[in-house]
């Protein structure tokens, strides 16, 4: 049994999680247009940052993966 260590990937996923928690806990005052505007801008900023971090995690996992070059030859 092989154990893989994904320290960098886990760190990036933790950052994504923290950003999502921050975005959901900062609810704006619905009567204040400026706070709603800031909430929407912040949400888009966090969403874009999340996309880039997910791509980083995907790329990091892809480069650690070795392609399977074996072939399967069934018996005749």
N, C-alpha and C positions, 0 to 999 in steps of 0.2 A: 504494500500500500504506500503510495507516494503522497506526501503532504506538500502542498504549494503554499508559499508565503506571499500574500498580496498586500503588503504594508502600504505601498503608495496608492493602490486602488482603494483600499479601505479609507485612507486619509481623504482622498478626493470625494468619496461617497459621504463621508462624515461632513465635509464642507457643504456639499449639496443639501444634506439633511438640515444643517443649521440655517442655511439660507431660506429654505422652504418654511421652517418653523418661524423664522424672523418675519417673513412675508405674511404669514397667516395671523400672527399675533399683533401686528401693527394695524388694527382696524381704524379707518378714518371716521371722523365725525361726519355723519351724512348731511348735516346742515351747513358744513363749511366746505365750500367749493375748492378752496386752496388745499386743504388737507386731503380731499379726494383726489385732486390732480397729483399731488405728491405721492399718494399711495399708488396710483396707477403707474406713474413714472418709475417708482421703486420696484413695483411688481414686474414691469417689463425689463428693467435692468437685471433683476434677479433671474428672471426667465432666460435671458440671453446668456448670462454667466453660467447658468445650469446647463444649457445646451453645450457650451464649450467644454465644461468639465466632464460631461457625459462622453463627448467625443474623445477627450484625453483618456478616460478610463477604458473606452473601447479600444483605442489604439494601443494602450499599454498591455491590455489583455491579449490583443492580436499578435503583438510582437513576441510575447512569451510563448505563444503556441507554436509548436513545431508541426509542419505539414506532414500528413500521413502519406508516405511514399510507398507503402507496402501494397502488394497486389494480392488478390485472392485467386488462386487457381484450384478449382474443384477437381477432385479425382476423376479420371476418365471412366 
